[in-house]
Amino acid sequence: MSAINNQNGFQEDSRRSLDKKPSEDITEKIIAAILFCCGLVSVLTTFGIVIIIFQVTFEFFQEVPLSDFFLDTKWTPLFAERHFGIWPLISGTFLTTITAMAVAIPLGLSSAIYLSEYAQPKVAAILRPAVELLAGIPTVVYGYFALLFVTPFLRNFLPLEIFNAMSAGLMMGVMITPTVGSISLDAIQAVPNSLREGAYALGITKLESIFKVLLPAALSGITASIILGISRAVGETMTVVIAAGQQPKLTVNLMESVETMTAYMAQISGGDSPRGSLNFKTLYAVGAVLFLLTLALNIVSYWVSHRFKEKYD
């Protein structure tokens, strides 16, 4: 009887597909064409941005040798004595990024583990949106909070400059925590319950099962969340502009003022440099380096997520 019902249902579906009106086919084709155009616009926009960035960057390197850009240790393109060494900007970017990830990784992973394995469903339903709400706060608010609250507080204990890498990095870490925590939580919850039950059946504790079973099984998603957080920190602008300062220094001292690549780009884009001048072209040269760094991070994230991805039946 069930076989006859299935056969009748199949025949009805086939009859419906055959009875389609021509106008319905035209509507579907129009919708498909619109969606294709939307995807094509995004791809062409990306290619356009890349072409413009590297076109002006090529013009920049016709005036500034590659050796000065990659071997000089000073960045003073706006001074009378010009230096175009990119390393002070890269140093400031990495300094704030490392500080941010030192905060975001433990906080994000800890919140993901708690919400997945320890929190009650009602508590998790409240805490997860509250944590993700941090990602919705404007970055300029984080910057001013770091400058007006975090820095004065830390100066009671540490000899910080008014603008410093530590305060900016700490606030960036808080800002990036929802990114790391949310993606890590999804990766941990995607691990089948059979692995948890098998671990408990062997007599190990919940904490041991988390570190020996769940986290290794969710490694690809967790690693991808960390790399995505690093990309977010490298590309952050307003927090470092306000809290870290605009003094390009080749230093590893978190207490000093530094300038990141994005902060310099914000400084130049303010309109003080004439369009087409060498100072203006430095904006695109720094942007090209930033683009290549984020591209490399995205490639690494894609490779890691597929290399260590676990498949379960």
Disulfide bonds with the S-S distance in Angstrom:
none
